[in-house]
């Protein structure tokens, strides 16, 4: 039995909450900064601000060191931030020429600023972008180069499968009563206690189960310490939650990796009246690998293709009426426009050409026919709109050219995107369809079949419900509670995420806040859905694309004395919200 090892600092704190995210490192360098010193060159400092999701205000997140007398600085200090795909993380970088040791930025000369999003940097070739610095007055203030790299402490995972043999029978009633066994995995803590890190599914009515293969990060299972104790308990599952212990054993990752399929771990149960082993557990297979992340695919050049489909059925109300969900208010976007902006604002950073197909369904066209798959720009061979603004413009123009009609059919637009996704299955592109609707779906069997078919493709579907309708069928399509099935065929992956916009209306009149909360919710599952497709079809990410921006240093800092590169500043005061 291995003894528990000491936890690494800052990796686990009981009683706290942690938002899942990836840590990334942002490096900053500049070119041709303004020289504001009379007898020397500027002494630049970079300050990072991150926009708060709710207040929309920029909050200081960190500062680099000061580099003395250099108009082309390469800052050594990096900014470490949490990257969340589902959020539009707006960043602002401000450059100052430091004139004293004061921490107050107003005491120093302002050189310029640049704004971007974290997603835009990550989505750029080589994870690198170049921005011209802006100022309150016109002129050339230099450029800032921003590079991002993912940081992880341990990216190792193991993919393992277990089976049981001759397990104790716990169900004694009925002629065919047998145990329904499942496994629970625990990681040892510093105080010799254990924390649950994984559970398998239960296998019904057998004493010789084989559980499904699963993958778990080693930082979760043992904090990266191969000799840390791992306790595995085997239970008999009961529907009322009173699961009965069959037995347990203690091992570690080293033993699991090095054992063969004939090595038995004996289950012990001190409460067993028989005082004998309660069965054996065997490792069927175990493979150690490096965890591949969503960022790895983005850095390898994977493009995300965003398509929007808008409900033009009559149940939305007359567009000229303020009560209509399609009413165009010049002072505040309606829920359709807000949903397009919220999702598109984030997805656009991962599409290099910024051209997006936009479709409508449920409308009667000028020729009198009802269409469930028409381009918003009315160009049948080119439904692409330039940027999110292009989609919004085409949407508003379409409202003036069609008649809202019905019924509400989803299958045509899903199949439309699926045709494109089926032609590019090598992992180089991934398709996201945003459907915005107000009502109850009228082609549920056809839509279910379309989703089941699309679950084999590099494709995800986001459904946003607007208005106050009953969205029970939309929640069914989400598939969180039950895997979708069409004519006996089950969906290979969960590719649908549904949300009702009304759940994110704050009541404080701020559509910006509602859009941010909506985007965070609907996009949260996209990275995992992309990984599920890549893993299922064993598609590895391509090598990171090279940056088109060359390295440039007018003054090689490595040759400068340390005292000439930086000067100390007073520490800034603590931030008080």
Rosetta blueprint (number, residue, H / E / L):
1 X L
2 X L
3 X L
4 X L
5 X L
6 X L
7 X L
8 X L
9 X L
10 X L
11 X L
12 X L
13 X L
14 X L
15 X L
16 X L
17 X L
18 X L
19 X L
20 X L
21 X L
22 X E
23 X E
24 X E
25 X E
26 X E
27 X E
28 X E
29 X E
30 X E
31 X E
32 X L
33 X L
34 X L
35 X L
36 X L
37 X L
38 X L
39 X L
40 X L
41 X L
42 X L
43 X L
44 X E
45 X E
46 X E
47 X E
48 X E
49 X E
50 X E
51 X E
52 X L
53 X L
54 X L
55 X L
56 X L
57 X L
58 X E
59 X E
60 X E
61 X E
62 X E
63 X E
64 X L
65 X L
66 X L
67 X E
68 X L
69 X L
70 X L
71 X L
72 X L
73 X L
74 X E
75 X L
76 X L
77 X L
78 X L
79 X E
80 X E
81 X E
82 X E
83 X E
84 X L
85 X L
86 X L
87 X L
88 X L
89 X L
90 X E
91 X E
92 X E
93 X E
94 X E
95 X E
96 X E
97 X E
98 X L
99 X L
100 X L
101 X L
102 X L
103 X L
104 X L
105 X H
106 X H
107 X H
108 X L
109 X E
110 X E
111 X E
112 X E
113 X E
114 X E
115 X E
116 X E
117 X E
118 X H
119 X H
120 X H
121 X H
122 X H
123 X H
124 X L
125 X H
126 X H
127 X H
128 X E
129 X E
130 X E
131 X E
132 X E
133 X L
134 X E
135 X L
136 X L
137 X L
138 X L
139 X L
140 X L
141 X L
142 X L
143 X E
144 X E
145 X E
146 X E
147 X E
148 X E
149 X E
150 X E
151 X E
152 X L
153 X L
154 X L
155 X L
156 X E
157 X E
158 X E
159 X E
160 X E
161 X E
162 X E
163 X E
164 X E
165 X E
166 X L
167 X L
168 X L
169 X L
170 X L
171 X L
172 X L
173 X L
174 X L
175 X L
176 X L
177 X L
178 X L
179 X L
180 X E
181 X E
182 X E
183 X E
184 X E
185 X E
186 X E
187 X E
188 X E
189 X L
190 X L
191 X L
192 X L
193 X L
194 X E
195 X E
196 X E
197 X E
198 X E
199 X E
200 X L
201 X L
202 X L
203 X E
204 X L
205 X L
206 X E
207 X L
208 X L
209 X L
210 X E
211 X L
212 X L
213 X L
214 X E
215 X E
216 X E
217 X E
218 X H
219 X H
220 X H
221 X H
222 X L
223 X L
224 X L
225 X L
226 X L
227 X L
228 X L
229 X L
230 X E
231 X E
232 X E
233 X E
234 X E
235 X E
236 X E
237 X L
238 X L
239 X L
240 X L
241 X L
242 X L
243 X L
244 X E
245 X E
246 X E
247 X E
248 X E
249 X E
250 X E
251 X E
252 X L
253 X H
254 X H
255 X H
256 X H
257 X H
258 X H
259 X L
260 X L
261 X L
262 X L
263 X L
264 X E
265 X E
266 X E
267 X L
268 X E
269 X L
270 X L
271 X L
272 X L
273 X L
274 X L
275 X L
276 X L
277 X L
278 X L
279 X L
280 X E
281 X E
282 X E
283 X E
284 X E
285 X E
286 X E
287 X E
288 X E
289 X E
290 X E
291 X L
292 X L
293 X L
294 X H
295 X H
296 X H
297 X H
298 X H
299 X H
300 X L
301 X L
302 X L
303 X E
304 X E
305 X E
306 X E
307 X E
308 X E
309 X E
310 X E
311 X E
312 X L
313 X E
314 X H
315 X H
316 X H
317 X L
318 X L
319 X L
320 X L
321 X L
322 X L
323 X L
324 X L
325 X L
326 X L
327 X L
328 X L
329 X E
330 X L
331 X L
332 X E
333 X L
334 X L
335 X H
336 X H
337 X H
338 X H
339 X H
340 X H
341 X H
342 X H
343 X H
344 X H
345 X H
346 X H
347 X H
348 X H
349 X H
350 X H
351 X L
352 X L
353 X L
354 X L
355 X E
356 X E
357 X E
358 X E
359 X E
360 X E
361 X E
362 X L
363 X E
364 X E
365 X L
366 X L
367 X L
368 X L
369 X L
370 X E
371 X E
372 X L
373 X L
374 X E
375 X E
376 X L
377 X L
378 X L
379 X L
380 X L
381 X L
382 X L
383 X L
384 X E
385 X E
386 X E
387 X H
388 X H
389 X H
390 X H
391 X H
392 X H
393 X H
394 X H
395 X H
396 X H
397 X H
398 X H
399 X H
400 X L
401 X L
402 X L
403 X E
404 X E
405 X E
406 X L
407 X L
408 X L
409 X L
410 X L
411 X H
412 X H
413 X H
414 X H
415 X H
416 X H
417 X H
418 X H
419 X H
420 X H
421 X H
422 X L
423 X L
424 X L
425 X L
426 X L
427 X L
428 X L
429 X E
430 X E
431 X E
432 X E
433 X E
434 X E
435 X E
436 X E
437 X E
438 X L
439 X L
440 X L
441 X L
442 X L
443 X L
444 X H
445 X H
446 X H
447 X H
448 X H
449 X H
450 X H
451 X H
452 X H
453 X H
454 X H
455 X L
456 X L
457 X L
458 X L
459 X E
460 X E
461 X E
462 X E
463 X E
464 X E
465 X E
466 X L
467 X L
468 X L
469 X L
470 X L
471 X L
472 X H
473 X H
474 X H
475 X H
476 X H
477 X H
478 X H
479 X L
480 X L
481 X L
482 X L
483 X L
484 X L
485 X E
486 X E
487 X L
488 X L
489 X E
490 X E
491 X L
492 X L
493 X L
494 X L
495 X L
496 X E
497 X E
498 X E
499 X E
500 X E
501 X H
502 X H
503 X H
504 X H
505 X L
506 X L
507 X L
508 X L
509 X L
510 X L
511 X H
512 X H
513 X H
514 X H
515 X H
516 X H
517 X H
518 X H
519 X H
520 X H
521 X H
522 X H
523 X L
524 X L
525 X L
526 X H
527 X H
528 X H
529 X H
530 X H
531 X H
532 X H
533 X H
534 X H
535 X H
536 X H
537 X L
538 X L
539 X L
540 X L
541 X L
542 X L
543 X L
544 X L
545 X L
546 X L
547 X L
548 X L
549 X L
550 X L
551 X L
552 X L
553 X L
554 X L
555 X L
556 X L
557 X H
558 X H
559 X H
560 X L
561 X L
562 X H
563 X H
564 X H
565 X H
566 X L
567 X L
568 X L
569 X L
570 X L
571 X L
572 X L
573 X L
574 X L
575 X L
576 X L
577 X L
